[in-house]
């Protein structure tokens, strides 16, 4: 094989799934090339065919899937014509795949070392001693602490980030030529994601591995890939180098994707995001001509809806192509048509006040076998803050920092260990949900992360909203409640006909709108939104966040927005509270938190955010180690085990004492021992290069 031969050459690939009723074309006329050592990013909304392409490469389409056209060549050999034995020889050894959920790839009953050793022992027939040495090498390569201990561990003894690193190590055990990564960081914290992405890039260079990186996160693709292919409804609609596609996009869908993500400079009032209108077409309901036509700003009747539209080469660019008839006519540099500028809601009086809130759990040190010795888990430690009417307060931090515990105490699902929570001046910290009056329950509502799990699958949408109205004691009769339910569907911009639909008939974004309608059914004063858009596509995220903001303006709701996506946080929050290991380590207005001086943890969080803009320059900070256990927190400052600034503090103060919460400016507080001169001398993490 020469250097000019692609590692992977997909040519006019078409894949269909066959049901008893019909053939469903999932991928059509898809072409892509990956050269040796190159990384190709495959992006698009859920259901566009990204994972189907990957499964086609692996020749793992199940009983209903079939390649109905085109070819997939790996190092010049057509995978579609290989027999089972030839494919078995290539899979795992030459081509490896990393899936979204690491635990699905690991055997829970087998130690990590044995699972890693099996790969080269089966594929290459090497002995145990050599396999163990190689396992130790790759576990060291993926930067896991104490590799020998890790090899003796079971999967459940590792964190999510460590499990994903083991899956990467397993994929690299036979030093494959092609690595396919299918949303490998979706379930991980932003700091762990940054470390895993850095790791994948380094290992790609070390082993010379080519990569197919499937993601819906354009910022991640920018940081990891050389080239990008944008998919829509089973077709590639644009492909080219990262620079060409990001800076000189030539397909309306690519442009629409970028307009729906919160890049630096977006503002929920002055420059709101632009959601893509309409819905993604089902495979058997695709329109004539251009699949994106019904949602496109540049659609031309009688032209864009005729015949098959092929990819066209864009002159002067590096293998840059677009599936658009009008790409040469469109003014791509035209400023986006400003969405309606929204009037900023007036921030009102204090609605919620927390003062020194603590939530501890007592757990048996040997709970499984009923040991008598107990340990205390300090989930929340002296939380103090206020939230105002019409305000959006974002709460950010890694998994395990106490965000969800605090939400449970606020909702009454747990009661506080110490401290106070005041809702409109009434203390509620010791009143569980079963003892709360209907008004208090209606006042504090929640929108959950996963809309699929929060709706009753056997009850219509309308009935579920009416049930909430009944619980909140709203309406004098069934007719009153039905009328209010229809008004709530109007509020969340769902057709009234959806009242008769079952949840399975709704998309993820539509289900989340039903969840929002239910939360606002009782006229909630405070809505806790726990990662409400993280399970949704970027195009749907824009519509749902815009909806939340619109309802908030109208209802004067206080929104507590729990998230690890700092791009969304910057876009929609008025104030930000950063949590680490149960502590509030920084709180201030959005502008204060996103510009120096930072708490060292905030600085690392901001550095980890992938931003889909080639003009943005970021300071590179990767946090070492994992977040400590709340059962065994470090002495002194909770962040001291991972802090890169610790050496600037004299006398070992960070190891001994929890820092005080210091006020650096009005409304801006930081819990840190660093001298004020060091804090004020910090450089910005994110800067935008001048054009």
C-alpha positions as CSV (number, residue, x, y, z in Angstrom):
1,X,0.0,0.0,0.0
2,X,1.4,3.4,-1.0
3,X,1.0,6.7,0.9
4,X,-1.4,7.9,-1.8
5,X,-3.8,5.0,-1.1
6,X,-6.6,5.9,1.3
7,X,-6.8,3.9,4.5
8,X,-10.6,4.0,3.9
9,X,-12.3,4.8,0.6
10,X,-16.1,4.9,0.8
11,X,-17.6,5.3,-2.7
12,X,-21.3,6.1,-3.4
13,X,-22.3,3.9,-0.5
14,X,-26.1,3.2,0.0
15,X,-27.4,1.3,3.0
16,X,-31.0,0.3,3.6
17,X,-32.9,-1.5,6.4
18,X,-35.7,-3.8,5.4
19,X,-39.0,-4.2,7.4
20,X,-42.0,-6.3,6.5
21,X,-43.6,-3.2,5.0
22,X,-40.9,-1.4,3.1
23,X,-37.3,-0.7,2.4
24,X,-36.0,2.2,4.5
25,X,-33.0,3.9,2.8
26,X,-30.7,5.0,5.7
27,X,-27.6,6.2,3.8
28,X,-27.6,7.2,0.1
29,X,-24.8,8.0,-2.3
30,X,-22.3,8.6,0.5
31,X,-18.6,9.0,-0.3
32,X,-15.6,9.8,1.9
33,X,-11.9,9.2,1.9
34,X,-9.5,9.0,4.9
35,X,-5.8,9.1,4.1
36,X,-3.0,7.6,6.3
37,X,-2.8,9.5,9.6
38,X,-5.8,11.6,8.8
39,X,-8.8,12.3,11.1
40,X,-12.2,12.8,9.5
41,X,-15.1,14.2,11.5
42,X,-18.6,13.1,10.6
43,X,-21.3,15.5,11.9
44,X,-25.1,15.9,11.7
45,X,-28.3,15.6,13.6
46,X,-29.5,12.3,15.2
47,X,-30.9,10.0,12.6
48,X,-28.8,11.4,9.7
49,X,-26.9,8.1,9.2
50,X,-23.6,8.8,10.9
51,X,-23.6,5.6,13.0
52,X,-25.0,3.6,10.1
53,X,-21.9,4.5,8.0
54,X,-19.7,3.3,10.8
55,X,-21.5,0.0,11.2
56,X,-21.3,-0.4,7.4
57,X,-17.5,0.0,7.6
58,X,-17.5,-2.7,10.4
59,X,-19.9,-4.8,8.3
60,X,-22.2,-5.1,11.3
61,X,-25.6,-4.0,10.1
62,X,-27.6,-6.8,11.7
63,X,-30.2,-9.0,10.1
64,X,-32.3,-6.1,8.6
65,X,-29.5,-3.9,7.3
66,X,-27.9,-4.3,3.9
67,X,-25.5,-2.5,1.6
68,X,-27.5,-1.9,-1.6
69,X,-25.0,0.1,-3.5
70,X,-21.4,1.4,-3.7
71,X,-18.2,0.1,-2.1
72,X,-16.2,0.4,1.1
73,X,-12.5,-0.2,0.5
74,X,-10.0,-0.6,3.4
75,X,-6.4,-0.4,2.2
76,X,-7.6,-1.0,-1.3
77,X,-9.6,-4.2,-0.4
78,X,-13.4,-4.1,-0.7
79,X,-14.9,-5.0,2.7
80,X,-18.3,-5.8,1.1
81,X,-16.8,-8.8,-0.8
82,X,-15.0,-10.3,2.2
83,X,-16.1,-13.6,3.9
84,X,-16.7,-13.9,7.7
85,X,-13.2,-15.2,8.4
86,X,-11.5,-12.3,6.5
87,X,-13.7,-9.8,8.3
88,X,-12.9,-11.3,11.7
89,X,-9.2,-11.0,10.9
90,X,-9.6,-7.3,10.2
91,X,-12.0,-6.3,12.9
92,X,-10.3,-5.4,16.2
93,X,-6.9,-5.8,14.7
94,X,-6.9,-3.5,11.7
95,X,-10.1,-1.6,12.3
96,X,-11.3,-0.9,15.9
97,X,-14.4,0.9,17.1
98,X,-15.0,2.9,20.3
99,X,-18.7,3.3,21.3
100,X,-20.6,6.0,23.1
101,X,-21.3,4.0,26.3
102,X,-18.0,2.5,27.7
103,X,-19.8,0.0,30.0
104,X,-21.4,-1.6,27.0
105,X,-18.0,-2.5,25.7
106,X,-16.6,-4.0,29.0
107,X,-17.4,-7.3,30.6
108,X,-18.4,-6.5,34.2
109,X,-17.3,-9.9,35.5
110,X,-13.8,-9.8,34.1
111,X,-10.8,-7.8,35.4
112,X,-9.5,-5.0,33.1
113,X,-6.1,-6.7,32.5
114,X,-7.6,-9.9,31.3
115,X,-10.0,-8.0,28.9
116,X,-7.1,-6.1,27.4
117,X,-4.8,-9.1,27.1
118,X,-7.5,-11.1,25.2
119,X,-7.3,-8.7,22.2
120,X,-3.7,-9.4,21.0
121,X,-3.9,-13.0,22.3
122,X,-6.9,-13.7,20.0
123,X,-6.0,-11.6,17.0
124,X,-2.2,-12.1,17.0
125,X,-1.7,-15.3,18.9
126,X,0.9,-13.9,21.3
127,X,1.6,-15.3,24.7
128,X,0.3,-14.1,28.1
129,X,3.5,-12.4,29.2
130,X,3.8,-10.3,26.1
131,X,0.1,-9.5,26.1
132,X,0.4,-8.3,29.8
133,X,3.4,-6.1,28.9
134,X,1.4,-4.5,26.0
135,X,-1.6,-4.0,28.3
136,X,0.6,-2.2,30.8
137,X,2.0,0.0,28.0
138,X,-1.3,1.1,26.6
139,X,-2.9,1.7,30.1
140,X,0.2,3.9,30.7
141,X,-0.3,5.6,27.3
142,X,-3.9,6.5,28.1
143,X,-2.6,8.3,31.3
144,X,-4.4,6.2,33.9
145,X,-2.9,6.4,37.4
146,X,-1.3,3.3,38.9
147,X,-1.6,1.1,35.8
148,X,-0.8,-2.1,37.6
149,X,-3.7,-1.5,40.1
150,X,-6.0,-0.6,37.1
151,X,-5.2,-3.9,35.4
152,X,-6.3,-5.8,38.6
153,X,-9.6,-3.8,38.9
154,X,-13.1,-4.6,37.6
155,X,-14.9,-2.1,35.4
156,X,-17.3,-1.0,38.2
157,X,-14.3,0.1,40.3
158,X,-13.4,2.8,37.7
159,X,-15.1,6.2,37.0
160,X,-16.8,6.9,33.6
161,X,-13.7,8.7,32.3
162,X,-11.4,5.9,33.4
163,X,-13.7,3.3,31.7
164,X,-13.7,5.3,28.5
165,X,-9.9,5.4,28.6
166,X,-9.8,1.6,29.0
167,X,-12.0,1.2,26.0
168,X,-9.6,3.4,24.0
169,X,-6.7,1.3,25.3
170,X,-8.5,-1.9,24.3
171,X,-9.0,-0.5,20.8
172,X,-5.3,0.4,20.6
173,X,-4.0,-3.0,21.8
174,X,-3.5,-4.3,18.3
175,X,-2.3,-0.9,16.9
176,X,-5.1,-0.7,14.3
177,X,-4.8,1.4,11.1
178,X,-8.3,2.8,11.5
179,X,-10.0,3.9,14.7
180,X,-13.8,4.6,14.5
181,X,-15.0,6.8,17.5
182,X,-18.9,7.0,17.8
183,X,-19.7,9.9,20.1
184,X,-17.0,8.7,22.5
185,X,-17.3,11.6,25.0
186,X,-21.1,12.3,25.2
187,X,-21.4,10.8,28.7
188,X,-18.3,12.5,30.1
189,X,-17.7,15.7,32.0
190,X,-16.3,18.6,30.0
191,X,-12.9,18.3,31.8
192,X,-12.7,14.5,31.2
193,X,-13.8,15.1,27.6
194,X,-10.9,17.5,27.1
195,X,-8.4,15.0,28.5
196,X,-9.8,12.1,26.4
197,X,-9.8,14.3,23.2
198,X,-6.2,15.3,23.9
199,X,-5.3,11.7,24.5
200,X,-6.9,10.5,21.2
201,X,-5.0,13.2,19.3
202,X,-1.7,12.2,20.9
203,X,-2.2,8.5,20.4
204,X,-3.2,9.1,16.8
205,X,0.2,10.8,16.2
206,X,2.1,8.1,18.2
207,X,0.6,5.1,16.5
208,X,-0.1,6.8,13.1
209,X,-3.7,5.8,13.4
210,X,-6.3,7.2,11.0
211,X,-9.6,8.2,12.6
212,X,-13.3,8.5,11.7
213,X,-14.7,10.7,14.5
214,X,-18.5,10.7,14.8
215,X,-19.9,13.6,16.8
216,X,-22.7,16.2,16.9
217,X,-20.3,18.6,18.7
218,X,-18.7,20.8,16.1
219,X,-16.2,22.2,18.6
220,X,-14.8,18.8,19.3
221,X,-14.5,18.1,15.6
222,X,-12.6,21.3,15.2
223,X,-10.1,20.3,17.9
224,X,-9.6,16.7,16.8
225,X,-10.0,16.4,13.0
226,X,-8.2,17.4,9.8
227,X,-11.3,17.2,7.6
228,X,-15.1,17.2,8.1
229,X,-18.1,15.7,6.4
230,X,-21.6,17.1,7.2
231,X,-24.5,14.7,6.9
232,X,-28.2,15.4,6.5
233,X,-30.9,12.8,6.1
234,X,-28.7,10.0,4.9
235,X,-26.5,12.1,2.5
236,X,-23.2,13.9,2.7
237,X,-24.1,17.5,2.0
238,X,-20.7,19.2,2.5
239,X,-17.2,17.9,3.0
240,X,-13.8,19.5,3.0
241,X,-10.9,20.6,5.3
242,X,-11.8,22.0,8.7
243,X,-10.7,25.5,7.6
244,X,-12.7,25.4,4.4
245,X,-16.0,24.2,6.0
246,X,-15.8,26.2,9.2
247,X,-14.7,29.5,7.5
248,X,-16.1,29.1,4.0
249,X,-19.2,26.9,4.4
250,X,-21.1,26.3,1.2
251,X,-24.2,24.4,2.2
252,X,-27.3,26.0,3.8
253,X,-27.5,23.1,6.4
254,X,-24.0,23.6,7.6
255,X,-24.7,27.4,7.9
256,X,-28.0,26.6,9.8
257,X,-26.1,24.3,12.2
258,X,-23.6,27.0,13.1
259,X,-26.3,29.6,13.6
260,X,-28.0,27.3,16.1
261,X,-25.0,26.9,18.4
262,X,-23.9,29.5,21.0
263,X,-20.6,30.8,19.9
264,X,-18.8,33.6,21.8
265,X,-20.8,36.8,21.1
266,X,-24.2,35.3,21.0
267,X,-26.6,37.0,23.4
268,X,-30.0,35.7,24.4
269,X,-31.5,39.2,24.2
270,X,-29.5,41.1,21.5
271,X,-28.4,38.2,19.3
272,X,-30.6,35.1,20.0
273,X,-29.7,31.8,18.4
274,X,-31.6,30.9,15.2
275,X,-33.2,27.5,15.4
276,X,-33.6,25.4,12.2
277,X,-37.3,25.6,11.2
278,X,-39.4,22.5,10.7
279,X,-38.4,18.9,11.5
280,X,-36.0,16.3,10.2
281,X,-37.7,14.2,7.5
282,X,-38.3,10.5,8.2
283,X,-36.5,8.2,5.8
284,X,-39.6,7.1,3.9
285,X,-41.0,10.7,3.8
286,X,-38.0,12.5,2.2
287,X,-38.9,15.3,-0.2
288,X,-38.1,15.4,-3.9
289,X,-34.9,17.0,-4.9
290,X,-32.9,18.5,-2.0
291,X,-33.6,16.7,1.3
292,X,-33.0,20.0,3.2
293,X,-35.3,22.0,0.9
294,X,-38.3,22.3,3.2
295,X,-36.2,23.8,5.9
296,X,-33.8,25.9,3.7
297,X,-33.7,29.7,3.7
298,X,-32.6,29.7,0.0
299,X,-35.1,27.1,-1.4
300,X,-36.2,27.8,-5.0
301,X,-39.4,26.2,-6.1
302,X,-39.2,24.3,-9.4
303,X,-35.4,24.0,-9.1
304,X,-34.4,22.7,-5.7
305,X,-37.3,20.2,-5.6
306,X,-36.4,18.4,-8.9
307,X,-34.4,15.3,-9.6
308,X,-31.3,14.0,-7.8
309,X,-28.8,16.6,-6.5
310,X,-25.2,15.5,-6.8
311,X,-22.1,16.8,-4.9
312,X,-20.3,19.7,-6.7
313,X,-16.6,20.6,-6.4
314,X,-15.8,24.1,-5.1
315,X,-13.0,25.6,-7.1
316,X,-9.9,26.6,-5.4
317,X,-10.4,24.7,-2.1
318,X,-8.9,21.4,-0.9
319,X,-11.4,18.6,-1.9
320,X,-14.2,20.9,-0.8
321,X,-17.7,19.8,-2.1
322,X,-21.3,20.8,-1.6
323,X,-24.6,19.2,-2.4
324,X,-26.4,22.4,-3.2
325,X,-27.5,23.8,-6.6
326,X,-27.3,27.4,-5.5
327,X,-24.0,27.5,-3.6
328,X,-22.4,29.9,-6.1
329,X,-25.4,32.3,-6.0
330,X,-25.7,32.7,-2.3
331,X,-24.1,35.6,-0.4
332,X,-22.4,33.5,2.3
333,X,-20.8,36.6,3.9
334,X,-24.2,38.3,4.4
335,X,-24.9,39.1,8.1
336,X,-27.5,36.7,9.6
337,X,-31.0,38.2,9.5
338,X,-31.3,39.4,13.1
339,X,-33.8,37.4,15.0
340,X,-36.2,39.6,16.9
341,X,-34.3,41.4,19.7
342,X,-35.9,40.4,23.0
343,X,-36.4,42.8,25.8
344,X,-34.4,41.8,28.8
345,X,-36.6,40.8,31.7
346,X,-36.3,43.1,34.8
347,X,-34.6,41.2,37.6
348,X,-36.9,41.4,40.6
349,X,-36.9,40.7,44.3
350,X,-35.1,37.7,46.0
351,X,-37.3,34.6,45.6
352,X,-34.9,32.0,46.9
353,X,-32.3,32.3,49.6
354,X,-29.9,29.6,50.7
355,X,-27.7,30.1,53.8
356,X,-25.0,27.7,54.8
357,X,-26.9,24.7,53.4
358,X,-25.3,21.3,54.2
359,X,-26.4,17.9,53.0
360,X,-24.6,14.9,54.5
361,X,-25.3,11.2,54.0
362,X,-24.3,8.5,56.4
363,X,-23.3,5.3,54.6
364,X,-22.0,2.1,55.9
365,X,-18.4,1.7,55.1
366,X,-19.2,-1.9,54.2
367,X,-22.9,-1.4,53.2
368,X,-23.0,-4.6,51.1
369,X,-22.3,-6.8,54.1
370,X,-23.9,-4.7,56.8
371,X,-20.7,-3.5,58.5
372,X,-21.4,-1.3,61.5
373,X,-18.7,1.3,60.8
374,X,-20.3,4.3,59.0
375,X,-18.8,7.2,56.9
376,X,-20.2,10.6,56.1
377,X,-20.6,11.7,52.5
378,X,-20.5,15.5,52.4
379,X,-22.5,16.1,49.2
380,X,-23.2,19.8,49.9
381,X,-21.0,22.0,52.1
382,X,-22.1,25.5,53.3
383,X,-24.0,26.5,50.1
384,X,-25.0,30.2,50.3
385,X,-26.6,32.2,47.5
386,X,-29.7,34.2,46.5
387,X,-31.8,33.9,43.3
388,X,-34.1,36.7,42.1
389,X,-37.3,36.8,40.1
390,X,-36.8,36.6,36.3
391,X,-33.1,35.6,36.8
392,X,-31.3,32.7,35.3
393,X,-28.7,31.4,37.7
394,X,-26.5,28.7,36.1
395,X,-24.9,26.0,38.3
396,X,-21.9,24.3,36.8
397,X,-19.3,21.7,37.8
398,X,-18.3,18.1,37.1
399,X,-20.3,15.1,38.0
400,X,-20.1,14.5,41.8
401,X,-19.8,18.2,42.7
402,X,-23.2,18.2,44.4
403,X,-25.4,20.0,41.8
404,X,-28.1,17.3,41.7
405,X,-28.0,16.8,45.5
406,X,-28.7,20.5,46.0
407,X,-31.6,20.3,43.5
408,X,-33.1,17.3,45.4
409,X,-33.0,19.2,48.7
410,X,-34.7,22.2,47.0
411,X,-37.4,20.0,45.5
412,X,-38.0,18.3,48.8
413,X,-36.9,14.9,47.7
414,X,-34.3,15.2,50.4
415,X,-34.1,17.3,53.6
416,X,-31.2,19.4,54.6
417,X,-28.7,18.4,57.2
418,X,-28.1,22.0,58.3
419,X,-28.6,25.6,57.1
420,X,-31.7,27.2,55.6
421,X,-33.6,27.5,52.4
422,X,-36.1,30.3,52.2
423,X,-38.8,30.5,49.4
424,X,-40.4,33.9,49.5
425,X,-39.3,34.2,53.2
426,X,-40.7,30.7,54.2
427,X,-38.1,28.1,55.4
428,X,-38.6,24.8,53.5
429,X,-35.3,23.0,54.1
430,X,-36.7,20.5,56.6
431,X,-40.0,19.8,54.8
432,X,-40.0,16.8,52.6
433,X,-42.1,16.7,49.4
434,X,-44.9,14.6,51.1
435,X,-45.3,17.3,53.8
436,X,-45.2,20.3,51.5
437,X,-48.4,22.1,50.6
438,X,-49.7,22.1,47.0
439,X,-48.7,25.7,46.5
440,X,-45.0,25.1,47.5
441,X,-44.9,22.0,45.2
442,X,-46.3,24.0,42.3
443,X,-43.9,26.9,43.0
444,X,-40.7,24.7,42.6
445,X,-40.7,22.5,39.5
446,X,-38.1,20.6,37.5
447,X,-37.3,20.0,33.8
448,X,-35.2,16.8,33.6
449,X,-32.2,15.9,31.5
450,X,-33.8,13.0,29.6
451,X,-37.2,13.7,28.2
452,X,-37.6,10.0,27.3
453,X,-37.7,8.9,31.0
454,X,-40.0,11.5,32.4
455,X,-43.3,10.9,30.5
456,X,-45.7,8.0,31.1
457,X,-45.5,5.9,27.9
458,X,-49.1,4.7,28.3
459,X,-50.8,8.1,28.8
460,X,-51.5,10.8,26.1
461,X,-49.7,14.1,26.2
462,X,-52.8,16.0,27.1
463,X,-53.7,13.6,29.9
464,X,-50.2,14.0,31.4
465,X,-50.5,17.8,31.5
466,X,-54.1,17.6,32.9
467,X,-52.8,15.2,35.6
468,X,-50.3,17.9,36.7
469,X,-53.1,20.5,36.8
470,X,-55.1,18.2,39.0
471,X,-52.2,17.7,41.4
472,X,-51.7,21.5,41.6
473,X,-55.4,22.0,42.2
474,X,-55.9,24.2,39.2
475,X,-59.2,24.6,37.4
476,X,-62.7,24.2,38.8
477,X,-63.8,21.5,36.3
478,X,-62.5,19.1,33.7
479,X,-63.4,21.6,31.0
480,X,-61.3,24.3,32.8
481,X,-58.3,22.0,33.0
482,X,-58.6,20.9,29.4
483,X,-58.7,24.6,28.3
484,X,-55.6,25.3,30.4
485,X,-53.8,22.2,29.0
486,X,-54.4,23.5,25.4
487,X,-53.0,27.0,26.5
488,X,-49.9,25.2,27.9
489,X,-49.4,23.4,24.5
490,X,-49.6,26.9,22.9
491,X,-47.1,28.2,25.4
492,X,-44.5,25.6,24.4
493,X,-45.3,25.9,20.7
494,X,-46.7,22.5,20.1
495,X,-49.8,22.0,17.9
496,X,-53.0,21.4,20.0
497,X,-53.5,18.1,18.1
498,X,-50.5,16.7,20.1
499,X,-52.8,16.5,23.1
500,X,-54.1,13.1,21.7
501,X,-50.6,11.8,20.9
502,X,-48.6,9.2,22.9
503,X,-45.0,10.0,23.9
504,X,-43.6,7.4,21.4
505,X,-45.0,9.5,18.6
506,X,-42.9,12.5,19.6
507,X,-39.3,13.5,18.9
508,X,-36.9,14.2,21.7
509,X,-37.3,17.9,21.4
510,X,-41.1,17.6,21.4
511,X,-41.0,15.4,24.5
512,X,-38.9,18.0,26.3
513,X,-41.5,20.7,25.4
514,X,-44.2,18.6,27.1
515,X,-41.9,18.3,30.1
516,X,-41.6,22.1,30.1
517,X,-45.4,22.6,29.8
518,X,-45.9,20.3,32.8
519,X,-43.3,22.2,34.9
520,X,-45.1,25.5,34.1
521,X,-48.6,24.0,34.6
522,X,-48.9,25.4,38.2
523,X,-47.3,28.8,37.5
524,X,-44.0,27.8,38.9
525,X,-41.9,30.5,40.7
526,X,-38.7,28.5,40.4
527,X,-37.8,26.0,37.7
528,X,-34.8,23.8,38.1
529,X,-33.6,22.8,34.7
530,X,-31.2,19.8,35.1
531,X,-29.2,19.5,31.9
532,X,-32.4,20.1,29.9
533,X,-30.9,20.2,26.4
534,X,-27.8,17.9,26.7
535,X,-29.8,14.9,25.3
536,X,-31.0,17.0,22.3
537,X,-29.4,17.8,18.9
538,X,-27.8,21.2,18.6
539,X,-30.6,22.5,16.2
540,X,-33.3,21.4,18.7
541,X,-31.2,22.8,21.7
542,X,-31.5,26.3,20.2
543,X,-35.3,26.1,19.9
544,X,-35.7,24.6,23.5
545,X,-33.4,27.2,25.2
546,X,-35.2,30.0,23.3
547,X,-38.5,28.6,24.5
548,X,-37.4,28.5,28.1
549,X,-36.2,32.1,27.9
550,X,-39.4,33.3,26.3
551,X,-41.6,31.6,29.0
552,X,-39.3,33.0,31.7
553,X,-39.8,36.6,30.3
554,X,-43.6,36.1,30.3
555,X,-44.0,34.3,33.6
556,X,-41.1,36.1,35.5
557,X,-39.8,32.7,36.5
558,X,-36.5,32.1,38.3
559,X,-34.5,29.6,36.3
560,X,-31.8,27.5,38.0
561,X,-30.0,26.0,35.1
562,X,-27.8,23.0,35.9
563,X,-25.3,22.3,33.1
564,X,-21.8,21.3,32.2
565,X,-22.0,22.9,28.8
566,X,-20.4,26.3,29.4
567,X,-21.2,27.6,25.9
568,X,-25.0,27.3,26.7
569,X,-24.4,28.8,30.2
570,X,-22.6,31.8,28.8
571,X,-25.4,32.4,26.3
572,X,-28.4,32.3,28.6
573,X,-27.4,32.9,32.2
574,X,-27.4,36.1,34.2
575,X,-25.2,34.8,37.0
576,X,-23.1,31.6,37.3
577,X,-22.3,29.5,40.4
578,X,-19.3,27.1,40.0
579,X,-19.4,24.1,42.3
580,X,-16.6,21.6,43.2
581,X,-16.9,18.7,45.7
582,X,-20.0,20.2,47.4
583,X,-18.5,23.8,47.7
584,X,-19.4,27.0,45.9
585,X,-15.9,27.9,44.6
586,X,-17.0,30.9,42.5
587,X,-20.1,32.9,42.0
588,X,-20.7,36.1,40.1
589,X,-22.3,37.6,37.0
590,X,-21.7,35.7,33.7
591,X,-19.2,38.4,32.6
592,X,-17.4,38.2,35.9
593,X,-17.1,34.4,35.9
594,X,-16.1,34.2,32.2
595,X,-13.2,36.7,32.5
596,X,-10.3,36.9,34.9
597,X,-9.7,36.8,37.8
598,X,-10.9,33.1,37.9
599,X,-11.0,30.5,40.6
600,X,-8.3,27.9,39.3
601,X,-11.1,25.4,38.8
602,X,-13.2,27.8,36.7
603,X,-10.1,28.5,34.6
604,X,-9.7,24.8,33.9
605,X,-13.4,24.4,33.1
606,X,-13.3,27.2,30.6
607,X,-10.2,25.8,29.0
608,X,-12.0,22.5,28.5
609,X,-15.0,23.9,26.5
610,X,-14.8,22.9,22.8
611,X,-15.7,26.0,20.7
612,X,-16.7,25.7,17.1
613,X,-14.9,28.8,15.9
614,X,-11.5,28.9,14.2
615,X,-11.0,32.5,15.4
616,X,-11.1,31.5,19.0
617,X,-7.8,30.9,20.8
618,X,-7.8,29.0,24.1
619,X,-5.3,28.6,26.9
620,X,-4.6,24.9,27.2
621,X,-5.1,23.5,30.7
622,X,-5.8,19.8,31.2
623,X,-6.8,18.8,34.8
624,X,-4.7,15.9,36.2
625,X,-6.5,13.2,38.1
626,X,-10.2,12.6,38.9
627,X,-12.5,14.5,41.2
628,X,-11.9,13.1,44.8
629,X,-14.6,11.1,46.6
630,X,-17.1,13.1,48.7
631,X,-16.8,10.3,51.2
632,X,-13.0,11.0,51.6
633,X,-12.4,14.6,50.5
634,X,-8.9,16.1,50.7
635,X,-8.0,18.2,53.8
636,X,-7.9,22.0,53.3
637,X,-9.0,23.4,49.9
638,X,-11.2,20.8,48.1
639,X,-9.5,21.6,44.8
640,X,-5.9,21.4,46.0
641,X,-5.2,17.9,44.7
642,X,-5.7,19.1,41.1
643,X,-4.7,22.8,41.3
644,X,-1.9,24.1,39.0
645,X,-1.6,27.3,41.1
646,X,-1.1,25.6,44.5
647,X,2.7,26.3,44.5
648,X,1.9,30.1,44.5
649,X,0.4,29.8,48.0
650,X,3.0,29.8,50.8
651,X,3.2,27.7,54.0
652,X,1.1,24.8,52.8
653,X,-2.1,26.7,53.6
654,X,-4.0,24.9,50.7
655,X,-3.3,21.5,52.4
656,X,-4.6,22.7,55.8
657,X,-7.5,25.1,55.6
658,X,-10.6,25.5,53.6
659,X,-10.3,28.9,51.9
660,X,-12.8,31.7,52.9
661,X,-15.2,33.0,50.2
662,X,-13.6,36.3,49.2
663,X,-15.4,39.2,47.5
664,X,-13.3,40.5,44.6
665,X,-15.9,42.8,43.2
666,X,-19.6,43.5,43.8
667,X,-21.4,40.2,43.5
668,X,-18.2,38.3,42.5
669,X,-16.9,35.9,45.1
670,X,-14.1,33.3,44.9
671,X,-13.2,30.6,47.5
672,X,-9.3,30.5,47.1
673,X,-6.1,31.1,49.1
674,X,-4.3,32.6,46.1
675,X,-2.9,36.1,46.9
676,X,-5.1,38.8,45.3
677,X,-2.2,40.0,43.1
678,X,-2.0,36.5,41.5
679,X,-5.8,36.3,41.0
680,X,-5.9,39.7,39.4
681,X,-2.9,38.9,37.2
682,X,-4.6,35.9,35.5
683,X,-4.8,35.9,31.7
684,X,-8.0,35.3,29.8
685,X,-8.5,31.6,28.9
686,X,-10.6,32.4,25.8
687,X,-9.6,35.1,23.3
688,X,-11.0,35.9,19.9
689,X,-8.4,36.6,17.3
690,X,-8.8,40.0,15.5
691,X,-9.9,39.6,11.9
